[in-house]
Amino acid sequence: MSLLELDAVSKTYRRGQEVVQALDSVSLSAGFGEFICLLGVSGCGKSTLLQILAGLEPADSGAVQIEGQPIAGGHPNASVVFQEHGLFPWMTVERNVEFNMKARGVGAAERRSVARDFINRVGLAGFERRYPHELSGGMRQRVGIARALTTRPRLLLMDEPFGALDAQTRSIMQNQLLDLWQDYRATVVFVTHSVDEAVFLADRIVIMSPRPGRVRSIVPVAQPRPRDRADPAFGQCVGEVLGLIHDDLRHLMGA
């Protein structure tokens, strides 16, 4: 059984007289411990799909299940990391990392022990008492990832978490995320606009076509990890994915 199953998921938004179909009959599965990247041009419904998986938006039709259980307003075995890290500005790093555990009733001593462990794992030892405004963008995202992992989720949902970072910090964060994923082996669904990032991270890349969002293609990434961007096989995979996306762009522009 797959950890995650989507069956013919559709979603339409209505704004006054305007009707926008964001998703149309999206079906997808993700295995236990698999790293999936969702990729596609703007307007293909990637973030909408992630919000449905997180239980933050209801689907209009279709079914979404985690470990055979339907999602209804969130799932105890899922955590979310957004591009905007979502840290509480009045809380220290340590308190932010503890937050998900506190919401689940974990005792103070255990919360502190687990939080300190994850703070160390993401390279922020010594910053426990700092506040978000005292951290760089990359450091704030590390706090968000640490917070998401403290409950040991089976499913980790990530919506362009590195999109606002500079290239060097983004590369560091990609490697750090893979290290954490290989240790904890959550199933990851990762939304990105970057083809290079998707090829570097994913076991499979799900390319979505726009307006409405549908699964256009699924590209397996065969290169073993750690992946070398200078490897011709890496470049070949990037080229294959770019070709599919460029086809969508030409179609969208009427070319």
C-alpha positions in Angstrom: 0.0 0.0 0.0 1.2 3.5 -0.8 1.5 6.0 2.0 -0.4 8.7 -0.1 -3.1 8.1 -2.6 -5.0 10.7 -4.7 -7.8 9.6 -6.8 -9.4 12.0 -9.4 -9.0 15.1 -7.2 -10.6 18.3 -8.6 -10.9 21.8 -7.2 -12.7 24.9 -8.6 -12.6 28.4 -7.2 -15.4 30.9 -7.7 -14.7 34.6 -7.3 -17.9 36.5 -8.1 -18.8 35.6 -11.7 -15.4 34.2 -12.4 -14.9 30.4 -12.2 -11.3 29.0 -12.1 -10.7 25.3 -12.2 -7.4 24.8 -10.4 -7.3 21.0 -10.5 -8.9 18.5 -12.8 -9.0 14.8 -11.9 -5.5 14.6 -10.4 -4.5 11.0 -9.5 -1.2 10.2 -7.9 0.4 7.9 -5.4 3.5 8.2 -3.2 5.3 5.3 -1.6 6.6 5.1 2.0 9.8 7.2 2.2 9.6 8.4 -1.4 10.6 12.0 -2.4 8.2 13.5 -4.9 8.6 16.9 -6.5 5.7 18.7 -8.1 6.8 20.9 -10.9 5.1 23.0 -13.5 4.5 26.5 -14.8 2.6 29.1 -12.7 -1.1 28.3 -12.5 -0.8 24.6 -12.7 -2.3 24.0 -9.3 0.8 22.8 -7.4 0.2 24.8 -4.3 -3.5 24.2 -4.4 -2.8 20.5 -4.4 -0.4 20.8 -1.5 -3.0 22.7 0.5 -5.5 19.9 -0.1 -3.0 17.3 1.0 -2.4 19.4 4.2 -6.1 19.5 4.9 -6.1 23.3 4.5 -8.4 23.2 1.5 -11.2 20.7 0.7 -11.3 19.0 -2.7 -14.5 19.5 -4.6 -14.4 15.8 -5.7 -12.1 12.8 -5.6 -10.4 11.2 -2.6 -7.1 11.8 -0.7 -5.9 9.2 1.7 -2.8 8.9 4.0 -2.1 5.3 5.1 -5.6 4.4 4.0 -7.3 7.2 6.1 -9.1 10.1 4.4 -7.8 13.6 5.1 -10.3 15.7 7.0 -9.0 19.0 8.2 -5.4 17.8 8.5 -3.8 14.5 9.4 -1.7 13.7 12.6 1.0 12.1 10.5 1.5 15.1 8.2 3.6 18.3 8.6 3.9 21.3 6.4 6.7 23.7 5.5 5.8 26.8 3.5 8.0 29.3 1.6 7.1 31.8 4.2 8.5 29.9 7.2 5.5 30.8 9.4 7.6 31.2 12.6 6.0 33.0 15.5 8.0 36.3 15.8 7.4 36.5 19.6 8.9 33.0 20.2 12.5 32.0 20.4 14.0 29.4 18.1 13.6 26.8 20.8 9.9 27.7 21.4 9.1 27.7 17.7 10.6 24.2 17.3 8.7 23.0 20.3 5.3 24.4 19.1 4.0 21.3 17.2 4.8 19.0 20.1 3.2 21.4 22.6 0.0 21.4 20.5 0.0 17.6 20.7 0.4 17.6 24.5 4.0 16.5 24.7 5.5 17.3 28.1 7.9 20.2 28.6 11.0 18.1 29.3 10.5 15.9 26.3 9.7 18.9 24.1 12.9 20.6 25.1 15.0 17.5 24.6 13.6 16.8 21.1 13.7 20.4 20.1 17.4 20.7 21.1 18.2 17.6 19.1 16.6 18.9 15.9 18.1 22.4 16.4 21.5 20.7 16.5 20.6 18.6 13.5 19.8 21.7 11.4 23.0 23.5 12.4 21.5 26.0 14.8 23.1 25.1 18.1 23.8 28.3 20.0 20.8 30.0 18.5 18.1 28.5 20.8 17.3 31.9 22.4 17.3 34.0 19.3 14.1 35.4 17.7 13.2 35.0 14.0 14.1 38.6 13.2 17.6 37.9 14.4 18.1 35.1 11.8 18.9 35.0 8.1 16.3 33.6 5.7 18.1 30.2 5.4 18.2 30.0 9.2 14.5 30.7 9.6 13.8 27.9 7.1 15.9 25.5 9.1 13.8 26.4 12.1 10.6 25.7 10.1 12.0 22.3 8.9 13.1 21.4 12.4 9.6 22.2 13.8 7.9 20.1 11.1 10.1 17.1 11.8 9.8 17.1 15.6 6.6 15.0 15.4 8.3 12.5 13.1 5.6 12.9 10.4 5.1 10.1 7.9 4.3 12.8 5.3 6.2 16.0 4.9 4.7 18.6 2.6 6.9 21.5 1.4 5.6 24.4 -0.7 8.7 26.1 -2.3 10.5 26.3 1.0 13.8 27.5 -0.6 12.3 29.7 -3.3 13.2 33.0 -1.6 16.8 32.0 -0.8 19.9 33.0 -2.7 21.5 30.3 -4.8 24.3 29.4 -2.4 22.0 29.1 0.6 19.5 27.2 -1.5 22.1 24.6 -2.4 23.2 24.2 1.2 19.5 23.8 2.3 18.9 21.2 -0.4 21.8 19.0 0.8 20.7 19.5 4.5 17.1 18.5 3.6 18.3 15.3 1.9 20.5 14.4 4.9 17.5 14.8 7.2 15.2 12.9 4.8 17.6 10.0 4.6 17.7 9.8 8.4 14.0 10.0 9.0 12.6 8.7 5.7 9.3 10.6 5.7 7.5 10.6 2.4 8.1 14.1 1.0 5.9 16.1 -1.5 7.9 19.1 -2.5 6.6 21.9 -4.7 9.2 23.8 -6.7 9.5 26.0 -9.8 13.1 24.9 -10.3 13.9 22.0 -12.6 17.4 21.8 -11.3 16.1 21.5 -7.7 13.6 18.9 -8.7 16.2 16.7 -10.4 18.6 17.1 -7.5 16.1 16.1 -4.8 13.4 13.8 -6.2 12.9 10.1 -6.8 10.1 11.1 -9.2 9.1 14.4 -10.7 5.4 15.0 -11.3 5.0 17.6 -14.0 1.6 19.3 -13.9 0.0 21.0 -16.9 -1.7 24.4 -16.4 -5.3 25.6 -16.4 -6.6 23.4 -15.1 -3.9 21.5 -13.3 -3.5 17.9 -14.4 -0.7 15.3 -14.1 1.0 15.7 -17.5 4.0 13.4 -17.0 5.9 11.6 -14.2 9.6 11.5 -14.7 11.7 9.1 -12.6 15.2 10.3 -11.6 17.5 7.3 -11.8 20.8 8.9 -10.7 22.0 7.6 -7.3 22.6 10.1 -4.5 24.6 12.2 -3.8 23.9 13.6 -7.2 26.5 15.6 -9.2 25.1 18.5 -11.2 28.1 18.1 -13.5 27.2 14.5 -14.4 25.9 14.3 -18.0 23.1 12.1 -16.8 21.9 14.9 -14.5 21.9 17.4 -17.4 20.1 14.9 -19.6 17.3 14.6 -17.0 17.1 18.4 -16.6 16.8 18.7 -20.4 14.0 16.1 -20.6 12.0 17.9 -17.9 12.6 21.3 -19.4 11.4 20.0 -22.8 8.1 18.9 -21.3 7.6 22.2 -19.5 8.5 24.2 -22.6 5.8 22.3 -24.5 3.3 23.4 -21.9 4.5 27.0 -22.2 4.2 27.0 -26.0 0.7 25.6 -25.7 -0.3 28.1 -23.1 1.0 31.0 -25.3 -0.8 29.6 -28.3 2.4 28.9 -30.2 
